[in-house]
Amino acid sequence: MAAWCERHQVTPSQLWYWMRKLQKAEQPTPPAGRPQWVSLHLDETASDEASALLVKVGVATIEVRAGFDPSLLTEVVRMLKTLC
């Protein structure tokens, strides 16, 4: 425990505090055999971000998504090349 605390720059008392706090926050497990409904919230933007393309020109970064205008991207990249 001392090595972990040192490596993560946490005091042992802080670690014990959070361990107790998290242990109290744990929810009891449901009884076996009884179905439970669980809410699921999907992040709709996650799939969009995964399909985005990041183009770096100098210090500038351009995020390109599906349906972009290729001629506009070409103009922006040309301009950035002259500036960066």
Secondary structure as a PSIPRED ss2 file (coil, helix, strand):
# PSIPRED VFORMAT (PSIPRED V4.0)

   1 M C   1.000  0.000  0.000
   2 A H   0.000  1.000  0.000
   3 A H   0.000  1.000  0.000
   4 W H   0.000  1.000  0.000
   5 C H   0.000  1.000  0.000
   6 E H   0.000  1.000  0.000
   7 R H   0.000  1.000  0.000
   8 H C   1.000  0.000  0.000
   9 Q C   1.000  0.000  0.000
  10 V C   1.000  0.000  0.000
  11 T C   1.000  0.000  0.000
  12 P H   0.000  1.000  0.000
  13 S H   0.000  1.000  0.000
  14 Q H   0.000  1.000  0.000
  15 L H   0.000  1.000  0.000
  16 W H   0.000  1.000  0.000
  17 Y H   0.000  1.000  0.000
  18 W H   0.000  1.000  0.000
  19 M H   0.000  1.000  0.000
  20 R H   0.000  1.000  0.000
  21 K H   0.000  1.000  0.000
  22 L H   0.000  1.000  0.000
  23 Q H   0.000  1.000  0.000
  24 K H   0.000  1.000  0.000
  25 A H   0.000  1.000  0.000
  26 E C   1.000  0.000  0.000
  27 Q C   1.000  0.000  0.000
  28 P C   1.000  0.000  0.000
  29 T C   1.000  0.000  0.000
  30 P C   1.000  0.000  0.000
  31 P C   1.000  0.000  0.000
  32 A C   1.000  0.000  0.000
  33 G C   1.000  0.000  0.000
  34 R C   1.000  0.000  0.000
  35 P C   1.000  0.000  0.000
  36 Q C   1.000  0.000  0.000
  37 W C   1.000  0.000  0.000
  38 V C   1.000  0.000  0.000
  39 S C   1.000  0.000  0.000
  40 L C   1.000  0.000  0.000
  41 H C   1.000  0.000  0.000
  42 L C   1.000  0.000  0.000
  43 D C   1.000  0.000  0.000
  44 E H   0.000  1.000  0.000
  45 T H   0.000  1.000  0.000
  46 A H   0.000  1.000  0.000
  47 S H   0.000  1.000  0.000
  48 D H   0.000  1.000  0.000
  49 E H   0.000  1.000  0.000
  50 A H   0.000  1.000  0.000
  51 S C   1.000  0.000  0.000
  52 A C   1.000  0.000  0.000
  53 L E   0.000  0.000  1.000
  54 L E   0.000  0.000  1.000
  55 V E   0.000  0.000  1.000
  56 K E   0.000  0.000  1.000
  57 V E   0.000  0.000  1.000
  58 G C   1.000  0.000  0.000
  59 V C   1.000  0.000  0.000
  60 A E   0.000  0.000  1.000
  61 T E   0.000  0.000  1.000
  62 I E   0.000  0.000  1.000
  63 E E   0.000  0.000  1.000
  64 V E   0.000  0.000  1.000
  65 R C   1.000  0.000  0.000
  66 A C   1.000  0.000  0.000
  67 G C   1.000  0.000  0.000
  68 F C   1.000  0.000  0.000
  69 D C   1.000  0.000  0.000
  70 P H   0.000  1.000  0.000
  71 S H   0.000  1.000  0.000
  72 L H   0.000  1.000  0.000
  73 L H   0.000  1.000  0.000
  74 T H   0.000  1.000  0.000
  75 E H   0.000  1.000  0.000
  76 V H   0.000  1.000  0.000
  77 V H   0.000  1.000  0.000
  78 R H   0.000  1.000  0.000
  79 M H   0.000  1.000  0.000
  80 L H   0.000  1.000  0.000
  81 K H   0.000  1.000  0.000
  82 T H   0.000  1.000  0.000
  83 L H   0.000  1.000  0.000
  84 C C   1.000  0.000  0.000
